[in-house]
Amino acid sequence: MANVVVVGAQWGDEGKGKIVDWLSERADVVVRFQGGHNAGHTLVINGQTYKLSLLPSGVVRPGKLAVIGNGVVIDPWALAEEIERLKSQGVSITRDNLRIAENATLILPLHRELDVIREQAAGDGRIGTTGRGIGPAYEDKVGRRAIRVQDLKNLNTLGPKVDRILVHHNALRRGLGQPLVSKDELMRELTEIAPKILPYMDVTWGLLDAKRKAGARILFEGAQGILLDVDHGTYPFVTSSNTVAAQAATGSGMGPGAIGYVLGIAKAYTTRVGSGPFPTELNDELGEEIGRRGNEFGTVTGRKRRCGWFDACLVRQVTKVSGIDGIALTKLDVLDGFSEIKVCVGYMLDGERIDRLPAGHNAQARVQPIYETFEGWSQSTRGARSWTDLPAQAVKYVRAIEELIECPISLLSTSPEREDTILVRDPFLD
């Protein structure tokens, strides 16, 4: 049985939550390995909607162990609120089904504040962050001044670490004309939140190693999308962590040999939230129509998503840098009824055809998409659960995408409902 990593193959919002939930029935453990509560998953189970940000999707399934790995940056206040919200929906969350890495970095109030302050000060140069403190927390992690989950159990000796982080942040705030952070206030906040987080703390790398040796099937759940990877994405309009599949190993404390199958999630069209290049973006009524049909608003922020045609050139690129073995194609039903559908198969850059998105920010903004046009279909694909339920032109569209991205389609999702899924290849058995 292969352990499976699920990653977004576009700019995020591809429908990972539903696919992870669908796969979690076959898994024993579900692990989040990067990102923070800037990533949102919406699950629809038996008519009940669950909105998750930090908690792994498997937490809503009885009998599954959810693990928040060391690669995640954790806002303990947001996590406590999310736990209480799910409990109010009837989901049991205890140490039996949730563990948090002791060495995961904490997002503090000062991180959230700095995130907003810097974005406001950047003016037209803003990156388009969610303002939740993700970037500043990762900066402190790399700068070796972060407060981590394990520090919450040693509050009496935390003073020097708080002093170290405040030397840095108060210097920044002073330069930006902002009031300084009080050490006493920060310590008070940490003291109050600690009892809500510590019951779930564990040596998760050891726990996962034991589960793997016992034959448990592990599902690694990524956040955001590969095009937001800090190395391989549309830099600087990216997130602050690595979102590629290889991060599943680093962000969980398991070796790369623990990864068996990489499943990429891609919409049948393309969306993006926030600033940055988007070669196939439709700034017209067609783009608005796709957005309306797909209900393209962020789970976490509510921000309207930019919409455009499927970019096979980009998805082909990310399958290579992330080692994707198969694609789960989602939201095919959103394209029902269009007379023709376009797919980007390459770019023109300064008069030359290229088959990749260049790394340079300015070049990314100049590329022009080269489209191939496909005949649309009038019948509905919504709710289809087998290939025979799909219109012939829809099947042709999916097969064309498969060839253009040079990667097989493993799953096909035709609605937000969990069971409206066509399985081509089972990742756990591949």
Secondary structure, 3 states (H helix, E strand, C coil): CCCEEEEECCCCCCCHHHHHHHHHCCCCEEEECCECCCCCEEEEECCEEEEECCCCHHHHCCCCEEEECCCEEECHHHHHHHHHHHHHCCCCCCCCCEEEECCCEECCHHHHHHHHHHHHHHHHHCCCCCCCCHHHHHHHHHCCCCCEHHHHHCHHHCHHHHHHHHHHHHHHHHHCCCCCCCHHHHHHHHHHHHHHHHHHEECHHHHHHHHHHCCCCEEEECCCCHHHCCCCCCCCCCCCCCCCCCHHHHCCCCCHHHCCEEEEEEECCEEECCCCCCCCECCCHHHHHHHHHHCCECCCCCCECEEECEEHHHHHHHHHHCCCCEEEEECHHHHCCCCEEEEEEEEEECCEEECCCCCCHHHHHHCEEEEEEEECCCCCCCCCCCHHHCCHHHHHHHHHHHHHHCCCEEEEECCCCCCCEEECCCCCCC
